[in-house]
Amino acid sequence: VIDGQPGFILQPYDEVYVRRSPGYQAQQNVVIDGEILFGGNYAMTNREERLSDLVNKAGGPTNLAYLRGAKLTRVASAGEKKRMGDVIRLMSRQLGEAMIDSLGIGVEDTFTVGIDLEKA
């Protein structure tokens, strides 16, 4: 008991509520893979952590790494998926549904973000 009497004992059917801390944020994890020394899952320690910080956590790039070819793949949020769907519907009206199908264009769960790893 934090502010109550020591030795307080819960009784059957008592309910304990613990409120969320206003500053709490769930841990964010990233996967670093490719020509990197120690690829794998890494936890972000703060919101200001940069991509280069995460690469350094993973031991940095190997001598064979082509940094200009690096890419970042991000999981699409529900809003981003909706926007992708809206764009595809617009393209479908302009180009025709058969053209969109033949190109294999569809709403994806992930998308690629262009990065310059040397500056990130």
VMD Tcl script that builds the backbone (N, CA, C; Angstrom):
set m [mol new atoms 360]
animate dup $m
set s [atomselect $m all]
$s set {name element resname resid chain x y z} {
  {N N VAL 1 A 0.859 -1.174 0.000}
  {CA C VAL 1 A 0.000 0.000 0.000}
  {C C VAL 1 A 0.900 1.230 0.000}
  {N N ILE 2 A 0.635 2.126 -0.903}
  {CA C ILE 2 A 1.511 3.286 -1.041}
  {C C ILE 2 A 1.236 4.328 0.036}
  {N N ASP 3 A -0.009 4.749 0.175}
  {CA C ASP 3 A -0.332 5.808 1.134}
  {C C ASP 3 A -1.237 5.326 2.260}
  {N N GLY 4 A -1.479 4.039 2.367}
  {CA C GLY 4 A -2.410 3.524 3.371}
  {C C GLY 4 A -1.687 2.868 4.530}
  {N N GLN 5 A -2.437 2.090 5.270}
  {CA C GLN 5 A -1.891 1.407 6.432}
  {C C GLN 5 A -1.066 0.202 5.990}
  {N N PRO 6 A 0.087 -0.010 6.625}
  {CA C PRO 6 A 0.865 -1.211 6.315}
  {C C PRO 6 A 0.078 -2.457 6.715}
  {N N GLY 7 A 0.262 -3.534 6.001}
  {CA C GLY 7 A -0.406 -4.781 6.322}
  {C C GLY 7 A -1.798 -4.899 5.735}
  {N N PHE 8 A -2.186 -3.975 4.878}
  {CA C PHE 8 A -3.504 -4.023 4.245}
  {C C PHE 8 A -3.625 -5.315 3.443}
  {N N ILE 9 A -4.721 -6.034 3.606}
  {CA C ILE 9 A -4.914 -7.328 2.945}
  {C C ILE 9 A -6.109 -7.230 2.006}
  {N N LEU 10 A -5.906 -7.665 0.772}
  {CA C LEU 10 A -7.009 -7.699 -0.189}
  {C C LEU 10 A -7.979 -8.805 0.180}
  {N N GLN 11 A -9.236 -8.571 -0.099}
  {CA C GLN 11 A -10.292 -9.539 0.164}
  {C C GLN 11 A -10.781 -10.100 -1.178}
  {N N PRO 12 A -11.424 -11.267 -1.145}
  {CA C PRO 12 A -11.975 -11.813 -2.390}
  {C C PRO 12 A -12.903 -10.794 -3.051}
  {N N TYR 13 A -12.824 -10.714 -4.355}
  {CA C TYR 13 A -13.618 -9.831 -5.211}
  {C C TYR 13 A -13.218 -8.364 -5.127}
  {N N ASP 14 A -12.149 -8.047 -4.386}
  {CA C ASP 14 A -11.619 -6.682 -4.443}
  {C C ASP 14 A -11.094 -6.452 -5.860}
  {N N GLU 15 A -11.175 -5.228 -6.313}
  {CA C GLU 15 A -10.647 -4.879 -7.628}
  {C C GLU 15 A -9.596 -3.804 -7.454}
  {N N VAL 16 A -8.449 -3.984 -8.091}
  {CA C VAL 16 A -7.351 -3.027 -8.021}
  {C C VAL 16 A -7.184 -2.405 -9.403}
  {N N TYR 17 A -7.194 -1.094 -9.472}
  {CA C TYR 17 A -7.022 -0.381 -10.732}
  {C C TYR 17 A -5.693 0.360 -10.695}
  {N N VAL 18 A -4.892 0.183 -11.719}
  {CA C VAL 18 A -3.628 0.905 -11.850}
  {C C VAL 18 A -3.743 1.761 -13.103}
  {N N ARG 19 A -3.681 3.056 -12.912}
  {CA C ARG 19 A -3.820 3.973 -14.051}
  {C C ARG 19 A -2.508 4.056 -14.820}
  {N N ARG 20 A -2.635 4.344 -16.083}
  {CA C ARG 20 A -1.463 4.501 -16.941}
  {C C ARG 20 A -0.761 5.813 -16.603}
  {N N SER 21 A 0.556 5.780 -16.573}
  {CA C SER 21 A 1.347 6.979 -16.350}
  {C C SER 21 A 1.200 7.900 -17.559}
  {N N PRO 22 A 0.982 9.203 -17.349}
  {CA C PRO 22 A 0.775 10.107 -18.485}
  {C C PRO 22 A 1.957 10.133 -19.454}
  {N N GLY 23 A 3.157 9.922 -18.964}
  {CA C GLY 23 A 4.339 9.966 -19.825}
  {C C GLY 23 A 4.725 8.625 -20.413}
  {N N TYR 24 A 3.958 7.574 -20.094}
  {CA C TYR 24 A 4.318 6.225 -20.557}
  {C C TYR 24 A 4.110 6.081 -22.056}
  {N N GLN 25 A 5.050 5.402 -22.682}
  {CA C GLN 25 A 4.918 5.087 -24.098}
  {C C GLN 25 A 5.443 3.672 -24.304}
  {N N ALA 26 A 4.718 2.881 -25.070}
  {CA C ALA 26 A 5.126 1.498 -25.320}
  {C C ALA 26 A 6.467 1.474 -26.050}
  {N N GLN 27 A 7.255 0.459 -25.749}
  {CA C GLN 27 A 8.569 0.314 -26.367}
  {C C GLN 27 A 8.428 0.084 -27.868}
  {N N GLN 28 A 9.260 0.748 -28.629}
  {CA C GLN 28 A 9.270 0.603 -30.083}
  {C C GLN 28 A 10.468 -0.256 -30.473}
  {N N ASN 29 A 10.247 -1.240 -31.315}
  {CA C ASN 29 A 11.323 -2.114 -31.777}
  {C C ASN 29 A 11.499 -1.972 -33.274}
  {N N VAL 30 A 12.734 -2.136 -33.727}
  {CA C VAL 30 A 13.046 -2.107 -35.152}
  {C C VAL 30 A 13.874 -3.336 -35.492}
  {N N VAL 31 A 13.823 -3.734 -36.759}
  {CA C VAL 31 A 14.645 -4.837 -37.253}
  {C C VAL 31 A 15.689 -4.234 -38.173}
  {N N ILE 32 A 16.952 -4.541 -37.917}
  {CA C ILE 32 A 18.047 -4.078 -38.767}
  {C C ILE 32 A 18.650 -5.312 -39.407}
  {N N ASP 33 A 18.707 -5.306 -40.743}
  {CA C ASP 33 A 19.107 -6.501 -41.478}
  {C C ASP 33 A 19.965 -6.100 -42.669}
  {N N GLY 34 A 20.726 -7.032 -43.179}
  {CA C GLY 34 A 21.533 -6.786 -44.371}
  {C C GLY 34 A 23.012 -6.795 -44.035}
  {N N GLU 35 A 23.781 -5.969 -44.731}
  {CA C GLU 35 A 25.233 -5.906 -44.542}
  {C C GLU 35 A 25.560 -5.070 -43.308}
  {N N ILE 36 A 25.222 -5.632 -42.176}
  {CA C ILE 36 A 25.395 -4.988 -40.873}
  {C C ILE 36 A 26.063 -6.021 -39.976}
  {N N LEU 37 A 26.895 -5.598 -39.030}
  {CA C LEU 37 A 27.635 -6.570 -38.216}
  {C C LEU 37 A 26.732 -7.469 -37.392}
  {N N PHE 38 A 25.792 -6.896 -36.666}
  {CA C PHE 38 A 24.940 -7.687 -35.772}
  {C C PHE 38 A 23.470 -7.396 -36.061}
  {N N GLY 39 A 22.976 -7.891 -37.170}
  {CA C GLY 39 A 21.582 -7.672 -37.529}
  {C C GLY 39 A 20.645 -8.319 -36.522}
  {N N GLY 40 A 19.453 -7.781 -36.400}
  {CA C GLY 40 A 18.460 -8.348 -35.491}
  {C C GLY 40 A 17.475 -7.302 -35.022}
  {N N ASN 41 A 16.777 -7.603 -33.931}
  {CA C ASN 41 A 15.787 -6.699 -33.338}
  {C C ASN 41 A 16.469 -5.779 -32.336}
  {N N TYR 42 A 16.153 -4.495 -32.412}
  {CA C TYR 42 A 16.722 -3.508 -31.497}
  {C C TYR 42 A 15.609 -2.610 -30.968}
  {N N ALA 43 A 15.700 -2.272 -29.689}
  {CA C ALA 43 A 14.709 -1.394 -29.060}
  {C C ALA 43 A 15.164 0.052 -29.181}
  {N N MET 44 A 14.219 0.921 -29.505}
  {CA C MET 44 A 14.514 2.354 -29.510}
  {C C MET 44 A 14.472 2.835 -28.065}
  {N N THR 45 A 15.506 3.549 -27.639}
  {CA C THR 45 A 15.585 3.977 -26.246}
  {C C THR 45 A 14.920 5.326 -25.999}
  {N N ASN 46 A 14.752 6.131 -27.052}
  {CA C ASN 46 A 14.033 7.396 -26.898}
  {C C ASN 46 A 13.478 7.835 -28.248}
  {N N ARG 47 A 12.573 8.810 -28.205}
  {CA C ARG 47 A 11.887 9.265 -29.424}
  {C C ARG 47 A 12.819 9.997 -30.382}
  {N N GLU 48 A 13.902 10.544 -29.881}
  {CA C GLU 48 A 14.819 11.316 -30.717}
  {C C GLU 48 A 15.909 10.453 -31.341}
  {N N GLU 49 A 15.854 9.144 -31.131}
  {CA C GLU 49 A 16.887 8.256 -31.659}
  {C C GLU 49 A 16.858 8.268 -33.183}
  {N N ARG 50 A 18.032 8.407 -33.774}
  {CA C ARG 50 A 18.145 8.493 -35.229}
  {C C ARG 50 A 18.439 7.126 -35.828}
  {N N LEU 51 A 18.203 7.010 -37.112}
  {CA C LEU 51 A 18.482 5.776 -37.831}
  {C C LEU 51 A 19.957 5.402 -37.698}
  {N N SER 52 A 20.837 6.387 -37.780}
  {CA C SER 52 A 22.272 6.120 -37.646}
  {C C SER 52 A 22.611 5.591 -36.249}
  {N N ASP 53 A 21.892 6.031 -35.216}
  {CA C ASP 53 A 22.106 5.511 -33.859}
  {C C ASP 53 A 21.775 4.023 -33.806}
  {N N LEU 54 A 20.678 3.635 -34.456}
  {CA C LEU 54 A 20.272 2.227 -34.464}
  {C C LEU 54 A 21.264 1.372 -35.246}
  {N N VAL 55 A 21.762 1.893 -36.357}
  {CA C VAL 55 A 22.765 1.162 -37.143}
  {C C VAL 55 A 24.028 0.977 -36.307}
  {N N ASN 56 A 24.414 1.993 -35.555}
  {CA C ASN 56 A 25.590 1.876 -34.683}
  {C C ASN 56 A 25.366 0.856 -33.575}
  {N N LYS 57 A 24.130 0.784 -33.037}
  {CA C LYS 57 A 23.815 -0.245 -32.034}
  {C C LYS 57 A 24.054 -1.635 -32.606}
  {N N ALA 58 A 23.785 -1.777 -33.907}
  {CA C ALA 58 A 23.922 -3.070 -34.577}
  {C C ALA 58 A 25.358 -3.313 -35.032}
  {N N GLY 59 A 26.288 -2.514 -34.567}
  {CA C GLY 59 A 27.697 -2.720 -34.882}
  {C C GLY 59 A 28.178 -1.991 -36.117}
  {N N GLY 60 A 27.284 -1.301 -36.789}
  {CA C GLY 60 A 27.657 -0.554 -37.984}
  {C C GLY 60 A 27.665 -1.424 -39.228}
  {N N PRO 61 A 27.832 -0.784 -40.391}
  {CA C PRO 61 A 27.828 -1.535 -41.647}
  {C C PRO 61 A 29.118 -2.334 -41.824}
  {N N THR 62 A 29.038 -3.425 -42.592}
  {CA C THR 62 A 30.237 -4.198 -42.922}
  {C C THR 62 A 31.000 -3.463 -44.020}
  {N N ASN 63 A 32.185 -3.956 -44.346}
  {CA C ASN 63 A 32.982 -3.358 -45.419}
  {C C ASN 63 A 32.309 -3.531 -46.781}
  {N N LEU 64 A 31.412 -4.498 -46.900}
  {CA C LEU 64 A 30.738 -4.770 -48.167}
  {C C LEU 64 A 29.436 -3.990 -48.326}
  {N N ALA 65 A 29.043 -3.240 -47.313}
  {CA C ALA 65 A 27.761 -2.526 -47.344}
  {C C ALA 65 A 27.784 -1.400 -48.374}
  {N N TYR 66 A 26.692 -1.281 -49.122}
  {CA C TYR 66 A 26.496 -0.186 -50.073}
  {C C TYR 66 A 25.455 0.741 -49.459}
  {N N LEU 67 A 25.929 1.761 -48.737}
  {CA C LEU 67 A 25.041 2.625 -47.960}
  {C C LEU 67 A 24.042 3.388 -48.820}
  {N N ARG 68 A 24.413 3.718 -50.055}
  {CA C ARG 68 A 23.475 4.441 -50.925}
  {C C ARG 68 A 22.306 3.558 -51.351}
  {N N GLY 69 A 22.458 2.252 -51.223}
  {CA C GLY 69 A 21.380 1.333 -51.571}
  {C C GLY 69 A 20.513 0.953 -50.385}
  {N N ALA 70 A 20.770 1.559 -49.221}
  {CA C ALA 70 A 19.997 1.235 -48.015}
  {C C ALA 70 A 18.553 1.691 -48.180}
  {N N LYS 71 A 17.634 0.944 -47.594}
  {CA C LYS 71 A 16.222 1.328 -47.630}
  {C C LYS 71 A 15.596 1.081 -46.274}
  {N N LEU 72 A 14.537 1.814 -46.014}
  {CA C LEU 72 A 13.792 1.678 -44.776}
  {C C LEU 72 A 12.392 1.206 -45.153}
  {N N THR 73 A 11.949 0.113 -44.556}
  {CA C THR 73 A 10.605 -0.402 -44.796}
  {C C THR 73 A 9.773 -0.131 -43.555}
  {N N ARG 74 A 8.643 0.521 -43.741}
  {CA C ARG 74 A 7.791 0.923 -42.622}
  {C C ARG 74 A 6.437 0.223 -42.722}
  {N N VAL 75 A 5.890 -0.170 -41.576}
  {CA C VAL 75 A 4.556 -0.771 -41.528}
  {C C VAL 75 A 3.530 0.342 -41.725}
  {N N ALA 76 A 2.601 0.121 -42.627}
  {CA C ALA 76 A 1.582 1.126 -42.934}
  {C C ALA 76 A 0.519 1.162 -41.843}
  {N N SER 77 A 0.176 2.363 -41.411}
  {CA C SER 77 A -0.911 2.540 -40.439}
  {C C SER 77 A -2.246 2.402 -41.166}
  {N N ALA 78 A -3.318 2.338 -40.415}
  {CA C ALA 78 A -4.653 2.238 -41.008}
  {C C ALA 78 A -4.937 3.446 -41.902}
  {N N GLY 79 A -4.528 4.624 -41.468}
  {CA C GLY 79 A -4.737 5.837 -42.261}
  {C C GLY 79 A -3.954 5.815 -43.564}
  {N N GLU 80 A -2.715 5.322 -43.495}
  {CA C GLU 80 A -1.896 5.235 -44.708}
  {C C GLU 80 A -2.473 4.216 -45.687}
  {N N LYS 81 A -2.983 3.099 -45.152}
  {CA C LYS 81 A -3.613 2.098 -46.024}
  {C C LYS 81 A -4.855 2.678 -46.700}
  {N N LYS 82 A -5.618 3.482 -45.961}
  {CA C LYS 82 A -6.808 4.112 -46.540}
  {C C LYS 82 A -6.403 5.049 -47.668}
  {N N ARG 83 A -5.347 5.859 -47.435}
  {CA C ARG 83 A -4.883 6.778 -48.480}
  {C C ARG 83 A -4.398 6.010 -49.706}
  {N N MET 84 A -3.683 4.887 -49.488}
  {CA C MET 84 A -3.235 4.063 -50.618}
  {C C MET 84 A -4.437 3.559 -51.407}
  {N N GLY 85 A -5.454 3.100 -50.695}
  {CA C GLY 85 A -6.665 2.613 -51.354}
  {C C GLY 85 A -7.352 3.706 -52.154}
  {N N ASP 86 A -7.394 4.932 -51.591}
  {CA C ASP 86 A -8.006 6.063 -52.295}
  {C C ASP 86 A -7.257 6.367 -53.592}
  {N N VAL 87 A -5.924 6.349 -53.532}
  {CA C VAL 87 A -5.105 6.619 -54.719}
  {C C VAL 87 A -5.321 5.536 -55.770}
  {N N ILE 88 A -5.375 4.284 -55.338}
  {CA C ILE 88 A -5.582 3.175 -56.280}
  {C C ILE 88 A -6.953 3.282 -56.944}
  {N N ARG 89 A -7.978 3.655 -56.177}
  {CA C ARG 89 A -9.314 3.827 -56.758}
  {C C ARG 89 A -9.320 4.957 -57.795}
  {N N LEU 90 A -8.633 6.053 -57.496}
  {CA C LEU 90 A -8.540 7.167 -58.438}
  {C C LEU 90 A -7.810 6.730 -59.710}
  {N N MET 91 A -6.691 6.026 -59.537}
  {CA C MET 91 A -5.946 5.524 -60.699}
  {C C MET 91 A -6.798 4.556 -61.510}
  {N N SER 92 A -7.558 3.745 -60.825}
  {CA C SER 92 A -8.407 2.761 -61.491}
  {C C SER 92 A -9.456 3.454 -62.361}
  {N N ARG 93 A -10.011 4.567 -61.859}
  {CA C ARG 93 A -10.999 5.317 -62.642}
  {C C ARG 93 A -10.346 5.957 -63.868}
  {N N GLN 94 A -9.099 6.422 -63.704}
  {CA C GLN 94 A -8.431 7.111 -64.805}
  {C C GLN 94 A -7.817 6.144 -65.819}
  {N N LEU 95 A -7.224 5.050 -65.335}
  {CA C LEU 95 A -6.514 4.125 -66.224}
  {C C LEU 95 A -7.319 2.886 -66.577}
  {N N GLY 96 A -8.292 2.598 -65.770}
  {CA C GLY 96 A -9.065 1.375 -65.960}
  {C C GLY 96 A -8.596 0.301 -64.995}
  {N N GLU 97 A -9.552 -0.465 -64.509}
  {CA C GLU 97 A -9.252 -1.487 -63.505}
  {C C GLU 97 A -8.331 -2.571 -64.050}
  {N N ALA 98 A -8.487 -2.911 -65.334}
  {CA C ALA 98 A -7.646 -3.952 -65.938}
  {C C ALA 98 A -6.177 -3.546 -65.912}
  {N N MET 99 A -5.898 -2.262 -66.159}
  {CA C MET 99 A -4.514 -1.765 -66.147}
  {C C MET 99 A -3.929 -1.875 -64.739}
  {N N ILE 100 A -4.687 -1.492 -63.735}
  {CA C ILE 100 A -4.220 -1.563 -62.346}
  {C C ILE 100 A -3.948 -3.016 -61.968}
  {N N ASP 101 A -4.857 -3.923 -62.350}
  {CA C ASP 101 A -4.672 -5.346 -62.053}
  {C C ASP 101 A -3.443 -5.896 -62.757}
  {N N SER 102 A -3.231 -5.508 -64.023}
  {CA C SER 102 A -2.088 -6.038 -64.775}
  {C C SER 102 A -0.766 -5.535 -64.208}
  {N N LEU 103 A -0.776 -4.346 -63.613}
  {CA C LEU 103 A 0.437 -3.806 -62.992}
  {C C LEU 103 A 0.664 -4.374 -61.593}
  {N N GLY 104 A -0.334 -5.048 -61.048}
  {CA C GLY 104 A -0.208 -5.637 -59.713}
  {C C GLY 104 A -0.199 -4.604 -58.606}
  {N N ILE 105 A -0.872 -3.492 -58.830}
  {CA C ILE 105 A -0.908 -2.423 -57.833}
  {C C ILE 105 A -2.005 -2.730 -56.824}
  {N N GLY 106 A -1.658 -2.657 -55.544}
  {CA C GLY 106 A -2.628 -2.911 -54.493}
  {C C GLY 106 A -2.182 -2.285 -53.187}
  {N N VAL 107 A -3.040 -2.306 -52.212}
  {CA C VAL 107 A -2.720 -1.781 -50.881}
  {C C VAL 107 A -1.813 -2.788 -50.185}
  {N N GLU 108 A -0.678 -2.314 -49.710}
  {CA C GLU 108 A 0.314 -3.165 -49.057}
  {C C GLU 108 A 0.333 -2.901 -47.552}
  {N N ASP 109 A 0.858 -3.871 -46.807}
  {CA C ASP 109 A 0.998 -3.709 -45.357}
  {C C ASP 109 A 2.220 -2.879 -44.994}
  {N N THR 110 A 3.196 -2.814 -45.907}
  {CA C THR 110 A 4.415 -2.042 -45.671}
  {C C THR 110 A 4.687 -1.161 -46.878}
  {N N PHE 111 A 5.537 -0.154 -46.676}
  {CA C PHE 111 A 5.978 0.676 -47.797}
  {C C PHE 111 A 7.422 1.092 -47.551}
  {N N THR 112 A 8.109 1.416 -48.632}
  {CA C THR 112 A 9.521 1.780 -48.558}
  {C C THR 112 A 9.651 3.293 -48.474}
  {N N VAL 113 A 10.544 3.741 -47.592}
  {CA C VAL 113 A 10.824 5.160 -47.412}
  {C C VAL 113 A 12.235 5.410 -47.926}
  {N N GLY 114 A 12.392 6.398 -48.781}
  {CA C GLY 114 A 13.724 6.739 -49.279}
  {C C GLY 114 A 14.562 7.359 -48.167}
  {N N ILE 115 A 15.802 6.904 -48.045}
  {CA C ILE 115 A 16.691 7.427 -46.998}
  {C C ILE 115 A 18.084 7.646 -47.571}
  {N N ASP 116 A 18.835 8.506 -46.926}
  {CA C ASP 116 A 20.260 8.672 -47.187}
  {C C ASP 116 A 20.949 8.267 -45.892}
  {N N LEU 117 A 21.366 7.007 -45.815}
  {CA C LEU 117 A 21.901 6.460 -44.568}
  {C C LEU 117 A 23.161 7.189 -44.115}
  {N N GLU 118 A 23.890 7.776 -45.055}
  {CA C GLU 118 A 25.096 8.516 -44.677}
  {C C GLU 118 A 24.755 9.793 -43.906}
  {N N LYS 119 A 23.520 10.307 -44.082}
  {CA C LYS 119 A 23.092 11.527 -43.388}
  {C C LYS 119 A 22.057 11.259 -42.307}
  {N N ALA 120 A 21.501 10.051 -42.269}
  {CA C ALA 120 A 20.387 9.742 -41.359}
  {C C ALA 120 A 20.813 9.716 -39.909}
}
mol reanalyze $m
mol bondsrecalc $m
mol representation Tube
mol addrep $m
